[in-house]
Amino acid sequence: MLIYRLDSERIDEEAIKRAASALRQGKLVIFPTETVYGLAADPFDAGAAARVFAAKRRPLTEALPVQIGEKQDIRKVAASVPEPGWMLIERFFPGPLTLVLAKHANVPEIVTANGPKIGVRMPHHPVALELLWEYGCPIIATSANISGGVEPRTAADAVRQVGESVEIVLDAGPAPLGQPSTVVDVTEEPPKVLRRGALPVEKIEEVIGKVQQ
């Protein structure tokens, strides 16, 4: 396991390239976001997804979310985006909001626990975005902790829980928000809040009107 300690204002390009290379090889990477530290893998590699489940001791019945580096990349993992979804994307991407959408057929069934939906977010953290841009496609990005464990606000928190399973650790200091994203299922009408998080529900309702809670 290689640990790179990074300055968010001066990105270490070599560290980012090494992390992206590890992802291309089907390996796992710990990386920072504005919410909590994430565990990254290639979402189109079923074997890599299986390693994420194993590292987190996560039941195969619980889907894995993904992150994107560009708004248009949502089309690579989602089959369609309803109008309320686009409204929220324009207002809150990048940011601490995960949208649940209809899954694209290209995403392996293991990623979504054989379900028809997928959670998608665009992080608002320079290191996370640099990794996504260097990798060039979406990544699995679930919290880097044992299922049911403490959400990791630091790289050290993440390493203590899942470090033995990863190739690269990108340590950029504490996650600024320290709490997970808000999750909204926009396939339902009206959209439904599945998890309250860093983005207040009231802000969401200012954009798309009343939601189910």
KAWO-V970398 format. One record per backbone hydrogen bond with DSSP energy under -1.0 kcal/mol. NH is the residue of the N-H (numbers start at 1). CO is the residue of the C=O. E is the energy in kcal/mol with one decimal. If there is no record, write none. Layout:
NH	CO	E
NH	CO	E
This chain:
2	167	-2.4
4	169	-3.2
6	171	-3.5
10	7	-1.5
13	11	-1.0
16	12	-2.0
17	13	-2.5
18	14	-2.4
19	15	-2.2
20	16	-2.5
21	17	-2.3
22	18	-2.0
23	19	-2.0
24	20	-2.0
25	21	-1.1
26	23	-1.9
27	22	-2.5
29	40	-1.7
30	168	-2.4
31	38	-2.2
37	152	-3.3
38	31	-3.3
39	142	-3.4
40	29	-3.6
41	140	-1.2
45	42	-1.3
49	45	-2.2
50	46	-2.2
51	47	-1.7
52	48	-1.6
53	49	-2.1
54	50	-2.2
55	51	-2.7
56	52	-2.2
58	53	-2.4
62	59	-2.0
64	111	-3.6
66	119	-2.8
67	139	-2.8
68	121	-2.3
73	70	-1.4
74	71	-1.6
75	72	-1.6
76	73	-1.9
77	74	-1.1
78	74	-2.1
79	102	-2.5
86	82	-1.7
87	83	-2.2
88	84	-2.0
89	85	-2.4
90	86	-2.5
91	87	-1.4
92	88	-3.1
93	89	-1.9
95	122	-2.7
97	95	-1.7
98	182	-3.3
99	120	-2.8
100	184	-2.8
101	118	-2.7
103	116	-3.1
104	77	-2.6
107	104	-1.7
111	108	-1.2
113	110	-1.2
114	109	-3.1
115	112	-2.1
118	101	-2.6
120	99	-2.7
121	66	-1.6
129	125	-2.6
130	126	-2.2
131	127	-2.3
132	128	-2.3
133	129	-2.8
134	130	-2.5
135	131	-2.5
136	132	-2.3
139	67	-2.1
140	41	-3.2
141	65	-2.1
142	39	-1.7
144	37	-2.3
145	143	-2.0
147	56	-3.1
149	146	-3.2
158	154	-1.8
159	155	-3.0
160	156	-2.3
162	158	-3.0
163	159	-1.9
165	162	-1.9
166	163	-1.4
167	28	-2.8
168	28	-1.1
169	2	-2.8
170	30	-2.7
171	4	-3.4
175	153	-3.1
177	34	-3.1
178	35	-1.1
182	96	-2.4
183	195	-2.3
184	98	-2.7
185	192	-3.3
186	100	-1.6
192	185	-2.1
193	212	-3.1
194	183	-2.5
195	183	-1.5
198	180	-2.3
204	200	-1.2
205	201	-2.4
206	202	-1.2
207	204	-1.2
208	204	-2.2
209	205	-1.6
212	191	-2.9
